[in-house]
Amino acid sequence: MKIITIAKTGEGETVDPGFAELVQQKSGKELRQCYHCLKCSAGCPISFAMDWTPNQIIRMVQLGLKERVLSSSTIWLCASCETCTTRCPNEVDLPTIMDTLKEMAIRNGIKSEQASIQIFHRVFLNCIREYGRLHELSLLASLKVLTLNLFEDMGLGMKMFNKGKINLLPTRIENIHELDAIFRAFGESKRSKI
């Protein structure tokens, strides 16, 4: 695979011509069908906070701008609400593609400006891997320790606990070994680094 360098405003940027194909393989989703009608970006409830709109991310993937895509905050801000997929005339599954890009960023060791979202993503997956379902208290405790944000929303947490919305003890699904097989199939170890 040949990697070429292009220049834009005096700075060199590496282009990976196989990036789009790799994203398609890993996600199992077609992204070449996107003809940039902008319906995904126009309907995205989070696009105001993104550094690149969803259609721009798809275009950059198509162009092979791997570093720019994997270091963007857009992939971490995507709420996976499916609004984009619903609006897309070609049914491009952007949330799945965004999840694939997140995993690629993690595997490539690319840190995001949205560090707390990246930490949440990993802690959430670790919780699912451990119990087969979400245990809110474990998730919250891990997230608070890793972000060093221990007391910001303590009042809300206590209200949820008092109303029985947060269980003290986790429960595990019956066939947890089947879930291990799914994580192994995607190359995830039992305990991934955050």
Wavefront OBJ file of the C-alpha trace (Angstrom):
o trace
v 0.000 0.000 0.000
v 1.483 3.290 -1.077
v 1.046 6.292 1.224
v 1.403 9.708 -0.363
v 1.726 13.117 1.220
v -0.348 16.083 0.130
v 0.215 19.713 1.002
v -2.462 22.032 2.288
v -1.703 25.556 3.436
v 1.974 24.772 3.747
v 1.556 21.677 5.936
v 1.991 18.105 4.749
v -0.801 15.636 5.411
v -0.539 11.898 4.915
v -3.179 10.181 2.804
v -3.864 6.485 3.267
v -5.601 5.275 0.087
v -6.701 2.013 1.753
v -8.347 3.710 4.733
v -11.899 3.727 3.333
v -11.661 0.040 2.436
v -10.339 -0.781 5.915
v -13.197 1.127 7.583
v -15.702 -0.719 5.396
v -14.163 -4.076 6.275
v -14.074 -3.414 10.010
v -17.573 -1.889 10.178
v -19.203 -4.204 7.674
v -20.969 -1.114 6.314
v -20.886 0.481 2.887
v -19.743 4.096 2.898
v -19.085 4.603 -0.809
v -22.813 5.088 -1.353
v -22.675 8.473 0.357
v -23.041 11.255 -2.203
v -22.954 14.036 0.418
v -26.528 15.260 0.300
v -25.940 16.659 3.837
v -29.155 15.171 5.278
v -27.156 13.424 8.019
v -25.457 16.632 9.103
v -28.621 18.718 8.851
v -30.501 16.327 11.123
v -27.718 15.563 13.611
v -28.665 16.938 17.055
v -24.984 17.084 18.090
v -23.455 18.597 14.941
v -23.237 22.063 16.545
v -20.580 20.723 18.937
v -18.585 18.719 16.381
v -15.349 19.842 14.774
v -16.398 18.128 11.512
v -19.961 17.328 10.452
v -20.892 13.669 9.891
v -20.805 13.975 6.089
v -17.366 15.631 6.295
v -16.101 12.669 8.325
v -17.380 10.263 5.672
v -15.742 12.338 2.938
v -12.420 12.430 4.788
v -12.594 8.645 5.219
v -13.223 8.336 1.474
v -10.210 10.586 0.805
v -7.966 8.565 3.135
v -7.361 11.301 5.722
v -6.891 8.764 8.493
v -5.068 10.910 11.060
v -7.517 13.784 10.747
v -10.531 11.478 11.111
v -9.217 9.427 14.027
v -8.132 12.517 15.973
v -11.413 14.390 15.468
v -13.836 14.974 18.313
v -16.788 14.173 16.035
v -16.339 10.423 16.313
v -16.507 10.691 20.108
v -19.438 13.108 20.202
v -21.687 10.939 18.009
v -24.622 9.896 20.201
v -25.544 6.928 17.952
v -29.115 8.215 17.882
v -29.600 6.882 14.323
v -31.118 10.173 13.069
v -28.511 10.300 10.307
v -29.189 6.741 9.172
v -32.937 7.362 9.173
v -32.542 10.476 7.017
v -29.956 9.000 4.615
v -31.432 8.206 1.187
v -28.761 5.506 0.712
v -29.036 4.085 4.249
v -25.376 4.687 5.117
v -25.061 3.466 8.717
v -23.057 6.328 10.213
v -23.311 5.302 13.896
v -21.721 1.928 13.162
v -19.017 3.627 11.112
v -18.405 6.123 13.938
v -18.104 3.238 16.450
v -15.582 1.574 14.138
v -13.594 4.807 13.940
v -13.591 5.070 17.750
v -12.195 1.574 18.059
v -9.574 2.320 15.403
v -8.552 5.478 17.281
v -8.188 3.493 20.505
v -6.138 0.764 18.814
v -3.890 3.390 17.196
v -3.342 5.105 20.566
v -4.837 8.391 19.359
v -5.985 10.564 22.237
v -9.054 12.721 21.791
v -9.759 16.225 22.995
v -12.916 14.581 24.319
v -10.922 12.505 26.806
v -13.821 11.920 29.204
v -15.956 10.504 26.367
v -13.118 8.219 25.328
v -12.744 7.040 28.937
v -16.516 6.531 29.234
v -16.493 4.423 26.050
v -13.805 2.111 27.441
v -15.315 1.889 30.950
v -18.738 1.109 29.472
v -17.317 -1.727 27.357
v -15.381 -3.093 30.339
v -18.574 -3.126 32.402
v -20.456 -4.986 29.661
v -17.528 -7.386 29.291
v -17.494 -8.076 33.047
v -21.227 -8.481 33.756
v -22.922 -8.813 30.374
v -25.035 -5.791 31.204
v -24.545 -2.337 32.598
v -23.998 -1.940 36.326
v -24.362 1.771 36.863
v -22.504 1.988 40.169
v -19.426 0.207 38.760
v -19.515 2.426 35.691
v -19.866 5.606 37.757
v -17.154 4.648 40.234
v -14.661 3.784 37.483
v -15.502 6.909 35.504
v -15.170 9.192 38.533
v -11.790 7.734 39.530
v -10.350 7.818 36.003
v -11.510 11.368 35.232
v -10.616 12.645 38.720
v -14.034 14.274 38.812
v -15.246 12.744 42.058
v -17.882 15.085 43.434
v -19.308 17.210 40.593
v -22.671 15.432 40.350
v -22.771 13.710 43.726
v -26.167 15.264 44.550
v -27.789 13.771 41.468
v -26.196 10.394 42.197
v -27.593 10.372 45.727
v -31.089 11.221 44.442
v -30.894 8.332 41.962
v -29.649 5.976 44.666
v -32.435 7.010 47.060
v -35.035 6.321 44.367
v -33.620 2.854 43.733
v -32.232 3.705 40.294
v -28.708 2.534 41.163
v -28.161 -1.018 42.427
v -25.348 -1.666 44.879
v -24.499 -5.144 43.650
v -24.077 -6.135 40.026
v -25.770 -9.118 38.423
v -24.147 -11.177 35.705
v -25.928 -12.583 32.665
v -26.367 -16.326 32.520
v -24.094 -17.198 29.588
v -21.247 -14.723 30.084
v -18.847 -17.008 28.176
v -20.824 -16.317 24.978
v -20.131 -12.622 25.446
v -16.421 -13.354 25.915
v -16.465 -15.034 22.504
v -17.909 -11.882 20.932
v -15.207 -9.682 22.441
v -12.485 -12.148 21.394
v -13.867 -12.153 17.850
v -13.216 -8.406 17.719
v -9.729 -8.748 19.178
v -10.573 -7.393 22.607
v -8.889 -8.922 25.624
v -10.777 -9.555 28.857
v -9.380 -6.343 30.300
v -8.614 -3.599 27.798
v -6.442 -0.684 28.715
v -8.135 2.665 29.056
l 1 2 3 4 5 6 7 8 9 10 11 12 13 14 15 16 17 18 19 20 21 22 23 24 25 26 27 28 29 30 31 32 33 34 35 36 37 38 39 40 41 42 43 44 45 46 47 48 49 50 51 52 53 54 55 56 57 58 59 60 61 62 63 64 65 66 67 68 69 70 71 72 73 74 75 76 77 78 79 80 81 82 83 84 85 86 87 88 89 90 91 92 93 94 95 96 97 98 99 100 101 102 103 104 105 106 107 108 109 110 111 112 113 114 115 116 117 118 119 120 121 122 123 124 125 126 127 128 129 130 131 132 133 134 135 136 137 138 139 140 141 142 143 144 145 146 147 148 149 150 151 152 153 154 155 156 157 158 159 160 161 162 163 164 165 166 167 168 169 170 171 172 173 174 175 176 177 178 179 180 181 182 183 184 185 186 187 188 189 190 191 192 193 194
